[in-house]
Amino acid sequence: MASDPNCIFCKIVAGTIPCFKLHEDSASLAFLDINPVSPGHALVIPKAHAPTLFDSVDVDLAAAIATARRVATAIDKVLQPAGLNLLQANGPGAGQSVFHLHLHVIPRAVGDGIRMTWEPKPGDMAELAKLAERIRGAF
């Protein structure tokens, strides 16, 4: 399993840094965020180190998303939030601060002030068609 000796999440996986563990299996780990945006804010990581989604392998990503669903279900049962966000960021422009792939499981309350919304605006259909063609070509 890939590991980075300088990565805080790899150190948590190795047990050299403690965490408030919620769930662990052979491929993933879930724990409470120590800087929570809301009560119950959890992080889910694949145990294998990959800095971003782009660097990950499907099997590790599949394990992390399955664990995120289990964690979200448990949080929903315990906290009964009004909603829940699943957030994953890649790179500084997206606000990633720890470069080990991770998913945020964020319980939400109506009016909690957490901002992850944008104003929907109709796109230019011709430009969307051109962009879709370019992206399809990258597969």
VENQUIQUI-V671212 format. One record per residue. PSI is psi in whole degrees, 0 to 359 (none if undefined). NEAR is the number of other C-alpha atoms within 10 Angstrom. D_FIRST is the distance of its C-alpha to the first C-alpha in Angstrom with 1 decimal. Layout:
psi=<PSI	PSI>
near=<NEAR	NEAR>
d_first=<D_FIRST	D_FIRST>
//
This chain:
psi=<132	141	151	117	345	0	126	323	325	324	325	316	317	346	9	345	131	161	167	83	135	322	145	139	189	338	348	164	139	138	161	141	130	357	65	142	339	159	131	358	120	158	140	129	148	146	328	133	130	123	321	174	321	334	352	164	152	319	321	320	319	318	317	318	325	318	321	320	317	317	315	319	317	317	318	318	317	313	341	56	164	342	181	134	142	119	137	125	146	114	160	326	338	2	13	127	337	121	64	122	128	154	132	131	110	107	143	150	147	130	20	351	357	126	112	37	161	160	115	132	135	136	163	116	321	319	322	318	317	316	318	318	317	316	317	324	340	348	none>
near=<6	8	16	14	10	8	15	15	26	22	15	16	22	13	10	11	11	11	15	11	14	15	14	16	12	8	17	22	23	28	21	18	20	11	9	13	15	15	15	21	21	28	25	28	28	30	27	21	22	22	18	17	16	9	11	16	12	10	10	19	21	14	19	25	18	14	23	25	14	14	21	22	13	13	21	16	10	10	12	14	16	11	11	17	14	15	12	17	18	18	13	10	7	9	10	16	10	16	17	25	26	29	22	21	26	24	22	21	14	9	8	9	9	12	7	7	6	6	5	6	6	6	8	8	9	9	10	11	10	10	12	11	11	11	9	8	8	6	5>
d_first=<0.0	3.8	6.4	10.2	12.5	15.3	14.0	15.9	13.6	10.6	13.4	14.4	11.1	11.4	15.0	16.7	18.3	20.0	20.3	22.5	20.1	21.3	18.8	15.4	13.8	10.6	9.2	11.5	13.8	17.4	19.7	23.1	23.5	25.4	27.4	28.4	30.6	31.9	31.7	28.6	26.6	23.0	19.6	16.9	13.3	10.2	7.6	5.2	7.6	10.3	13.8	15.8	16.5	17.2	13.8	12.0	11.5	13.9	12.0	10.2	13.7	15.4	13.7	14.6	18.1	18.8	18.0	20.2	23.0	22.9	23.0	25.7	27.7	27.6	28.7	31.4	32.7	32.8	34.0	35.7	35.3	37.5	34.4	30.7	28.8	25.3	24.4	21.6	22.3	21.2	22.7	25.5	28.1	26.6	26.3	22.5	22.4	18.7	16.5	13.5	14.2	16.2	19.1	22.3	24.3	27.7	30.7	33.9	37.6	40.5	41.7	38.8	39.0	35.4	35.7	33.4	36.3	38.2	41.5	41.4	43.4	44.3	42.7	44.7	44.4	45.0	42.3	39.8	40.6	40.0	36.7	35.5	36.5	34.6	31.4	31.7	32.1	28.6	27.0>
//
